[in-house]
C-alpha cells in the first residue's frame, strides 16, 4: 500500500475540498442534518535561518542530519551567512557558542573554538593556515555553508595541529538544471567597498554545469595606516556522468594585501576603562631609544588616545597569494556501497616585511592531499566507512621575530618611535636574505667555537612532510532508540627539515623523523522521544605542532623536536538535542571536558584543560526568526608552564611618576615564563551570550538585529588588567524593490560601545597589546539578480 505525505497546508486544502464535496452531497440528499468537520494546521515556512534542517557532509560521513550527530555542531547556512553579515572567521561567534576570538592582528585566519585556535577545512580537507593563527585572512567568495564543530576533528579527517574545534566550509557548486546571475555591491564607513558577481548555468541539462564567482574588495580603514584589498576568482564545474555518480571540481585564486594591526600597546586598566595612554619613549639598558628588550619608560604624561591610533606603519609590506583546487567524486557502486575520492592542492606565497623588524616570507608552500573513502551499508542497522589518506606538504619560508619590542614604543610620538633598525650586533646573529632584509637561519651554528650558538632562531624552514593515514568508522543502530559509532585512525609521518638559508662558510644542518600518531572516538546516542536525542561522546587525538604554513623547523640542537609529535588531546562531551518535526524550534546543549596543548612561541607545548557548557536555540517560521546562544568556559593551564611577552604592563615603567603608574622598573619586553600552575587562561571570557532575530514587516520590508555580550575577563596572566563586561548590538533592514532587486542597510555597534579584545590567541601578548574594536559604522548593500 503506498504511503502519501502531505504538508499541513495541503491537508487543510484537502479537508476543505472534502468538506465542500460532502456538504453538497448531503444538501442534495438531506439538508436537515449537516456535520461540519474542521481541520486545522500550522504551516512552518522556514527561511533557512536555522540549522535545524541542515545536513552535514564530511566529518562524520555524508548527509548526516544535525540531530543525529553526537557532537556539538552549528551549521551556518548561506541564508544565515547573509543575514548575520558573516564576512570573516571571527564572525562565527555571532551564532556559534564558545567561539569568541582574539583579533588575529586585525585579520583572523583561523577560527577560535572553546578557547583555542581551531582548524580550517574546506570540503572536508584541512587547508593551509597561519602560524599560531597569524596567517592570511580567508575569502568568503567561494563559500556556501559553514559547519562549526566543537572538539578535535573526527578520525575521517585525520591528524591536525589545533584541537579546540574546527570549521568545515563548503564550496559553492554549479547547477545542472538552472541558471542565474547575482550582483552584490556594497559601500560602507571609512571607504569600504565590495563587489561580487556570481553567475552560473547548466551546460547540458541534468548532466553538467559551471559557476563563476568573482569578488573585489577595496577597504580603507578606521585605523591608522591600515587597509584591505583583495581579489578572488572562483570557478566550479559539476558533471553527472550517469545517474549514480557526481563529480565536483572547483578552483580559486586569491590575492590579498592587508595590514598587520597590533592594536594599542601599554594596556593599563586606565586605557581599558577611560582610554588613557601613558606616554614616554622607552630607553634600552645601553641608552638607545630604539625599542628593544628590557627597555624602561619614564612616564611623561597620561593622555586620551584616539582609538584609531594603533601600532601600524605606513611602510609595512604584507601580502599573500594562494591558489586552491578541490575535486570530489562520488559514485554509488551498489545499493550498499558508495565510493568517494577527494583531491586537494594549494599553493601559497606570502610576504610581510615590517618596520618593527618582524619578517615572515613564504617563498612557496605546496600542499596536496588525496583521500579515498568507501562506505558500506551491511544492513539496515550496520554501516562502515573506511578511508585512506596521503598528504604532502612542502614549505620554504623565512622569519625573524627575535628583535620585536612593542611596550617601549610611545604611539603618541613620531612614527620613527615604532621602527627598529637592526644594530650590527643583531645583524650578525641573522642572515641577509636580500639587501636590507635580515632573517633567522634555519639552524644553529657555533661560529666562534665557544660551545654556544651564535644565531637567533625563529621559524625559517625548508621542510617536507608525507602523512599517510588509515581510518575506519563503524556505525550501529541497535534499537529504534539506541545507536553507537566507533572510529580509529593511524597517521604515519615522514618529515625532513633543513636549513633554508645557511650562514656563509657553514654546512647546512638537516634532520628527519618518522612518527605514528593515533586517534580514536566513540559515541552513544539515545532517543528519548521522536524529537529529543541525548548523546555521549569521547575522543583521543595525537596531533602535531607546526610552524608557518604547516612547515617543520629545526630546534636549537639542529634536530626536529619530538615535542612536535607529542601533543595529546582528549574530549568528553555529553549533550541533548531537541528537534521536533512539527515545530519551528531547534535547541541543543552540551557539557564538555577537554584537554589539549597550546603551541608556544618558542615551539614548546603548554597543556590546557577546558570545562564548560554551551547551548543554542533557533526558531525560524516566517515572518519571524530568532536564535540565541550561551557559553560558559573554564579554561585553565593543566599543571603546565606558560609564557608571556612581559610579566605585566607595569614592568615597562619606572616608578618616577606613581601618580601616573606604579612601575616596577624591570623593563620590557622581558619574555616572561611562569611556573606550572592551574591558573585561568588569560584573554578568554568565562561567559558569552549571543542573540539574533528578525521579522518581515511587510512582504518587501524586513528588519533584524544581532547582539554579543561577554563577561569581564583578565587580559594578562597575572590578571592585573581586565577587559570589563561589554556588549555589541548590530541592526539591519532590507527592502525588496522587486524579486530581482533589493537594498540592505547594516549598522554595527549601533550604541557606539568602546569595546576591546585581545590581539593574539593564547594570551602571549596579554600584557603588551590590546585591540580597540570598531565604533559605530554602517554598510549599504545592493543586490540584483539577472
N, C-alpha and C positions, 0 to 999 in steps of 0.2 A: 504494500500500500504506500503510495508516495506521500511524502511529508512536505507540506507547503508552509512557507514562512511569510508572515505579513508584518509590516510596520504598524505601529499604533494608529498612524494616520490612515493607512489602508483599511485597517479593521473598522475604524469609525465610518469611513465611506461605505464599506461593505454592509455594515449594520444598518446604516441609514437607508441604503438601497433595499435591503431585505425588509426593513420596516415599512417602507413605502409600498413595496410589492404586496406584502401581507395585508396592509391596510386596504389597498384597492380590491384585493380578492375578497376580504371579509365584508367590505362595504357592498360588494355586488351580491353577497350571499345573505348577510345578516348584519345590519348596521346597529343593532341594539346592544351588542357587546363587542367592544374593541379593546384588545390587550396591547398596551404600548410597552415596548422593550427599549430601554435606554442603555447605550454602550458608551462609556467614556474612556478616554486615554490621554496621555501626555506625550507629545512628540518632543524628543530630545534632539534639538537642532544644533549640534556642536559645530564650532568654527575652527577646530584644530588647535585651540588654546589650552589644551590639557594633554598630557602624555598618555592618558588612560587607554586609548585605542591604538597606541603605537606598538610596533613590533621592533625587536632589537636583533640586528644581524651581526654576526662575527664573534664576539667574545664567548658566548655560551652555545653557539650553534646559530642557525638561521631561522628567521621568522618566529622568534620566541616572544610570546605575549608578556607584557610588563609584569602582570600579576603572577606569572609562572617562574620568574627569575628569583632565585634565593639569594639576592644581594640588594643593597640599596642602589637604585638606578634612577636617573632622571633623564628620559629622552626629551630633547628640546626640538620641537617640530619647526619647519620653515615658517609657519604662521606665528609661532612663539618668538622665533628669532626676529621677525619683522616687528611684531607688536611690542616686544620688550627692548627693542633697539639694541640688540646684541651685536657689537661691532668688533670686539676683541675678546680674548680668552678670559680676561678678568671679569667680563660682564656676566659670566655664568653664575656669579654669586647673586644675581638678581632673582634667580629662580631655584637654584640647587643649594640645599643646606650644607653647611660645613665646607664652603668653597671660597671663603674670604681670602683675598690675596694681597701681597705687597705690590708696589707699583711696577716692579721689574725694571727699575731705572727709566720709567716712563714708557716702556714698550714691552708688555708682557709677551713672553714666547712660550710659556708653559702654564698649564692650569695649576692651581693650588687646591688640594683636597685634603680635608682632615688635618690641616696644619702642616702639610708637606707638599713640595713640588710633586706634581703627578706627571704621567707620561702623556704624550700626544700621539694618537693613532689616526690613520686615515684609511678608511675601507678595510680595517682590520689589520693593518701593518704599522709598526712603530716608525714614526718619522724622525729624521734628524732634528735635534733641537739644541738649545743653548747649553753652555757650561754652567751648571747650577742655576739655570733659569735666565742667564744673561745671553740670549741668543738673538734671533731675528723675530720681529712680530709676524703674525700669521695673516695671510689674506683670507677673507671670507667670501671672495668672489666665486669660489668653486663649491661652496658648502650648501647642503640642503637640509641636513639634520645633524644634531649634536647629541651624542649619548654620554652622559656623565655617570661614571661608575665608581663607587667608593671601594677602597681596598686594592690590593695588588692585582695585576692582570691575571686572568684565569690561565690554565695550562695551555689552552689552544693558541694563545697569543705569545707565549714564550717569555724567557727571561728578560727583565727590563732593568733600568737603573733606579727608578723612582717608584715608590710603592704606596704612597698615600692614597692614590686612586688614579684614574686615567680618564681621558676624553677620547672617544672614537667619533671622528667626524665622517659623515657620509657625503661623497661627492655627488654633484648633480648628474643626472642620467639623461640620455637622449630619448625622445619619444619615438615610437614606431607606428603610431596611428593618430598623430596630432601635429599641429604646427602652431607656433606662437612667436611673438616678439615683444619684449618688455623693455622699456627705457625708464631708468631711475636717475634723477638728478637732484642733488641737494646742495644747499648753501647754509653755512652756519656762522656762529660767532668767531671772531679772530680769523676771518678769511679761510674758513673750512669749506672746501669744495670737493664734491664727489660725483662721478658719472659712471653708470653701468648700463651696458646693453647686453641683454640675454635673449638670444634668438635660437629657435630650434625648428626642425622639420623632419618628417619621415622622408626617407629616400625611396624605399619600396614599402608600400603599406603592409603592416604587420610582419615585416622582415628586417628592416634596418632604419636607422635614423641618426641624425647628427645634431649637436648642440654647440653653440659658441657663446661664451660669456667673457666680455672684456670690461675691465674696470680701471679707471684712473682716479687717483686721489691726490689732491694738492692742498695741503693744510698749512696755514700759518699756525701761530700758537699764542696762547695767553702768556706762556713762559718766555723769558729772555732767551734770545739766540737759539730758538727751537723751531722745528718744523717737521713735516712728514710728507714725503712724496712717494708714490708707488704706482706701478703699472702691473696689471695681471691679465694674462691671456690664457683662457681655459677652453679646451676643445674636448668634447665627449662624443663617442661613437658607440652605438648599440647594434648588435647583429643577433638575429634569431635564426640560426642556421636551419632549425627544424622545430618541431613542437615540443621537444624535450631538452633544449639547451638554450643558454643565453650567454652572450659574450659582450662585456662592457670594457671599453678602453678609454682612458682619458689622459690628457697631458696638460700641464700648467707651467708657464714661465712667469716668474715673479721677480720684479726688480724694485728695491726699496731703498730709500735714503731717509734716515731718521736720526733723532737726537738721543744721545745718552744723557738723560736728565737725572742728576743725582739729588735733586731737591734742595733743601736748605740745610746747611751744616750747623753745628753747635745747637742741637735740640735740647735746650733747657726747658724747665717747666714754664718759665716766663714766656718762652717762644710759643709753646703749645697753647697756653691759656690766654695770653694777651698780645701775641705777635711781636714780642720784644726781643731784639737781637743784640748780643754782646759784641762790641766792636773791638778792634785791635788786631794787628797782624802778628802772627807767631814768630818767634826767633829760635832758631836751632841752637844746640849747645855750642856750635862753632861760631855763632854770631850772625849767621846768614838769615835773611828774611824770606828766603825761598822756602816754601812749605817742605818740611821733612820730618823724619821720625823724631819723637821726643821734644818737639818744639813747645815753647811755653809762650802764652799770650798774657801780656799785662793789659787788663781791660781798660779801655778808654771811654766807654760810654755804653748806654743801653738805649737803643733807638727802635722805633717802629719800622719794621722792614716790610716792603711790598712783597706780597706772597708770590709775585711773578719773578722775583729776583732770586733765581735758583743757580745752582752750581753747574753752569754750562759755559761754553766758549765758542765764539763765532768761527774760530779757525779749526775746530774739530772736524774730522772726517769720519763718517760712519755710514756704510752702505753694504748691501748684500744682494746677491742674485742667486736664484735657485730654479732648477728645472726638475719636475716630478712627473713620473709616468706610473700609471696603475693599469693593470689588466686583471679582470676577474672573469673566469669562465666556469659556468655551472652546467652540469649535464645529468639528467636522470638516467642512470644506467638500467634501472628496472623499477618496478613498483616498490622495491625495498631499498635500493642503493642509489646514492647521489654522489657524484664526483665534483670536486671544486678545486680550481687552481688559481692562485693569486700570485701575480708578479708585480714587483715594485722596484723602481730605480729613482734615485735622487742624486743630483749634483748640486753642491753648494759652494759658493765663494763669498768671502766676507772680508771687509777691511775697516778697522777702526784705528785711527791714529789720533790720540787726544793730547791736548797741550799740558795735561797734568801728568804726562809720562806713561799713561796707560796705552798699551798696544795689544790688539788681537787681530791677527791676519790669518785667514784660512785660504791658502793658495789653491786648495781643492779638496773637497770631501766627497767621496763617492760611496754610495750605499746601494746594494742590490739584494733583493730577497725573493725567494720563491717558496711558496707553501702549497702542499698538496693535502687535501682533506678528502676522506672517504667516510660518508655517513651511511650506516646500515641499520634498517629497522627490522629486527629479528622477528618481532610480532607486535601486537598492539601495545604491549607493555614494556618491551625492552629495546633499547637502541644504543648504538655505539658510534662514536666519532674517533677516527684515527687520523693523525696529522704528522707530516714530516716537513721540516723547515731547513733551509740553508740560507744564511745571511752573510754577506761580505761587506766589510767596512774599511775604507782606506782614507786616512786623514793626513794632510800635510799642512801644518799650521805653526804659527809663531806667536808668542805672547810675552808680555812684560808688565807685571803689576807690583813689583817689589819696591818701587820708589814713590808710590802714591801717598799722599798725605792731605786729608781733607780738613781736619779740625784747625790747623794753623791758619787757614785762609779767611781773610776778612772780606765777605761778599760785598760790603758797602764801599770798599776801596776800589782802586783802578783794576782793570782786567788783568794786568800783569801780576796781581796778587795771587791769581789762580794757577799760574803757569810754573812748571817745574822743569827748567832746563837741567840736563844731567851734568854733573861735575865730571872731571877727568877720571876721578877715582870710581865713580859709578859706572861710567862708560867702560872702564877696564874690566868690570865684572859682568859685562854684557858683550854681545856680538853685534856688529853693524850689519843689518840686513840689506840696507840700501842707504844712500847718502842721508845722514841725519836721523835715520830710524834705527834705534837700538832695541834688541830683544834678548831674551834669555837663550842660552844654548839649550839643547835638548838633553844634556847630561852634565855631570860634574867632572871637573878636571883639576888636578893639583899641579899647577904650572911651576911653582917655586920649590916644590918638594918638601914642604914643611908638614906634610901629613894631613892637611885640611884643604877642602875645595876652595877654589878661587873665584867661583862664579855664583851669580844669583839665579836661582831656578824659578821658572813659572810653569807654563803648560805647553811649551814648544814640543812638538812631536812630529815624527814621521812614522806612522803605525799602520799595521794591517791586522785585521782580525777575521777569522772564519768562525761562524757559530752554526752548529748543526744540532737540530732539535727533533726529538721524537715525543709525541704526546698521544694519550688515549683518555677519552672521557666516556663513561657509561652511565646512561640514564635509565631508571627503573620506575615503573608505575605499579606499585604493589597492590593497592586497592584503589577504589574510586577517590579516596581522600589522601592516601599516603604515597609519596614519591621520593626518590633519592637520586643523587648524582655524585659520582666519584671520578676523580681525574688524577693523572700522574704525568710528569714530564721530566725528561733529562736533556740538558743542553751541554754540548761539548764545545769548548773554546780552544782555539789555536791562535795565539796572539804573538805578534812580533812588534817591537818598537826599537827605533834607532834615532840617533841624534840627527835632526834635520839641518842643523847649522853648526858645524864643527869649528871651534876656535882654530885659528891658524897654527899649524905645526902639530896638531893633535890627531889621533886616530879616533874615528867615530865610534862611540860606545853603542852597544846594542844588546838586546836580551829578548828571550822568548819564554813563553809559559803555556802550559796546557792544563786546563781545568775542566771538571764536570760539575755543573750546578743542577740541583734538583728542585722540583716544586710539586706540591700536591694539594688537593682540595676535596672537600666532602660537604654535602649539604642535604638537609632533610626538609621536605615541605609537607604540611598537613592542612587540608581544607576543613576549617571549622564549619563552613556552610558553603553554599553556592557562590557567595561573594566575599568571603573572608578567608584568607590564606595566611598561615603562620609558617615561619621557616627558621632554621638554624644552619649556619654555615661556618666552616673553618678552613683556613688555608695556611700553608707553609711555603715560603718562597726564598730561594737564594738568588741574589742579584749582584750586579756589577757596579763598580764606581768608575766613571769615565771622565775625561776632560772634554775640551771643546769638540763639538760635532761627533761625539762618541769615540774620540781617539783615546789612546793609552799612552801615558807618559812613563819615562824612566825616573826612578827616585834618586835621592842624593847618593845612593850606593851604586847607581847606574844599573839597577835591576828593576824589573816590573814588580811592584809590591803585590804580595799575595793578599793584602788587605783589599785590593781591587775586586777580589772574588770571594770575599768573606762577609758579605752583607746578608744577614739573615733577617727575615721578616715574617711575622705571624699575625693572623687575624682571626678573631672570633666575633661573630655577629648574629644577633637574634632579632627578628623583625616580624611585622604583621602588615598585610596589605588588604585594603577594603576597596573592592571594585565591582559594585552592583551593575548588572546588565540593564536594569530598568531605571537607572538614575544617572544624573549628570556628574555625580561625585566620584572622585578618586582620592584615597587617603592612604599613606603608608607611614611607618615609623620603625626605627631600628635603634638598638643599643649595641655598642661595639667596644672591643678591647684590642688594640693594635700596637704591636712592637715593630719598630723599623729603625733604619740607620740614616743619618744625615751625613752627606759628604762635606767635609770641612774644606776651607780654602787651601789648606796645606796638603790635601789629599787623604787625610785620616778620616775615620768614621766615628760618629757620635751616636750612641743609642738613644732613642726617644720612644716613650710609651704614651699612647693616647687612649683615653677612655671618653666615651661620650654618648650622646643621644641626639637623634635628628628625626624630624618629622616634616612631611609636606602634604598639602591638601590642595585639590583642584576642583573647580566647578565650572562647567562650560555648557551652557544651554542658552542660545541666543534668545533674548537680547543682552544677557548678562554673562560675564565670565569673571573668575576670581581664583587667585592662588595665594597661598601663604606657606612660609617655611620657618622652622625654628631649629636651632642647633645649640647644643651645649658641648664644649670641648675642654677636657682636662689634659693638656699636653705637658709632659714633664721629661726631663732628662732621666734616663733609665740607669741610675747609678753610674753616670758617664760624665767624662770631662767635656768642657765646652770652651769656645774661644770667641773673642770679640775684638774689633779693631782697637778699642780702648776700654779700660775698666769702666770708666764713667766720664761723662762730658766735662765734669769739673776738673779732670786731670789736665785739660788743655790750658787752664788758667792758674796764674799765681794768686796769692791772697792779698794783693796790693789794694784791691777795691772790694772789700767784703760787702759794701753797700750795693754792689752790682752782682757779684757772685763770690761765694766762698770756694776759691780754687784750692786744689791740693798741691799744685806745683810739680806734679810728677812729670808732666809733658805728654804730648800725644801727636800722632798715634803711638801707642806703646805695645800693641799686639798682645793683648791680654789672654792668658789661659786660666781657666777656672778648674778647680779640683772636681773629681767625680761627685755628683750630687743627684738629688731628686727634685731640683728646683724647677719651677714653672718655666716653660719655654717662652722667651720674650717675643714680642711682635705679633701675638695672636690673641684675638678677643675670645673670652670664655663663652660668651653668649652672643648670638646674632639672630635677628628676626627680619624676614622679608615679607612684603605684602604687595600684591599686584591685582589690578582689576580694571574693568571697563564695561561699557554698555553702548548699545545702539540707541541714540536719542531719537533718530528717525531712520528711515531706510538708507539715507545717504550720509547721515552725520553720526560719527562715533567719537567717544572720548575715553581716555584711560589714564592710569597712574601706576607708579611703582615706587616702593619705599624700602630703604635698608636702614636697620638700626644695629649698632654694635655697642656692646657693654665695654666700659673702661678696661684698659689693659696696659701692662708695662711695656715700654719701648725698649728698655735695655735690660741686661741680665740681672743687675742688682736692684732693679725696679726703683731707680732714683727719679725717673721721669715717666709719667703716664699719659697716654692718649685717653682723653675723657670719653664719657658716653657721647655718642654722636649719631646723627641720622642724616639721610639724604632722601629728598622727595622729588620725583620727576612726574610731570604731567604731559599728556599729549592729546591731540584732537585730529580727526581726519574727516575730510569731506569728499564724497564721490560725486563728481560732476556728471559722470556717466559710467557705464560699465567699463569703459576704456581709460578714463582719466580720473585721477584723484590727487589731492594735495594733503600733506600732513605736517603739523607743527609739533615739535618736541621742545619742551622747556625743562632743562635739567637743573637740579639743585635749586628748585624754584624758591625756596626760603633763604637762599644765599648763605648757607652754613659755611663756616671756616673749618673744614674738616682736614684731618691729617691721616696718613697711613705710612707704614714702614716702606723703605726704599727697596729692600732686598729680603729675599726669603732666608730663613734660618737665623735671623737676628744678628748676623755678624756686624752690621753697621748700625745697630740699635743705639749706640751711644755717640754716633758720629753724624748721621743724616736722618732727615725726616722729609716726607713728601707732602707738599700742600695740594690738596685736591682742588679741582676747578671751582670757581664761583658760578653764579647763575649764568647759564648760557642757553642758546636756542639754535635749532636747526629746522629749516623748511625743506621739505622733500616733495618733489613732483614725480608721479608715476603715470606712465602712459603705455598702454598695450596696443599693438597694431593688429 
